[in-house]
Amino acid sequence: MAKMVIERAGVEDLRTILELQYLCYQSEAKLFHSPDIPPLKQTLEEIEEEYPHV
């Protein structure tokens, strides 16, 4: 059985997290018939700014 390790995301992971967020919120945007929801508009710079506070 493979061992699973869960670690806190680092700054180097933020771009991948943003890409995943974008993919995940596509279905919500379709439900609201709008691509104009905040998670789809968030930038890498905004996520980098939030990172130290989470």
N, C-alpha and C positions, 0 to 999 in steps of 0.2 A: 504494500500500500504506500502511495506517495505521501510524503510529509508536506503539510501546508504551513507556510509561514505568513503571518499577517503583520505588516509593518506600516508605520505612519508614512504617508506620501511625502516626498521631498519636493523641493522647488523644481528639480529636474523632471518630475512627473506631471507638472501642471499642464503642459501642452497636450499630453495624452488624455488627461482628465477632461480638458476642454473639448477635445475631439469626441470623447465618449459622451459627454453631456450633450453635445450637439446631436449625436445619433439618437440618444435616448429620448430627447424632447421632440423629435420629428412626429411621433404619433400624437402627442398632445397638441402640437400645432395643427395637425390635420383635424383633430376633434373640434378645435376652436375656429377652424377655417382661416387661420392667420399664422404666417411665419414670423409675426411681430411680437413674440413672447420673450420676456427678458432672458431666459437661459439660452436662447438662440442668438441673441444679440451681444452676449457678454464677450469681452475681448480677453486675450491672454494677459494684457496689462492689468485689467480689473481683477482677474483671478490672482495674479501675483500680489496685488495690493491687499486683497482679502486674506491671503495665505497666513501671514503672521498672527492673525486674529482668530483663527479657528483651532 
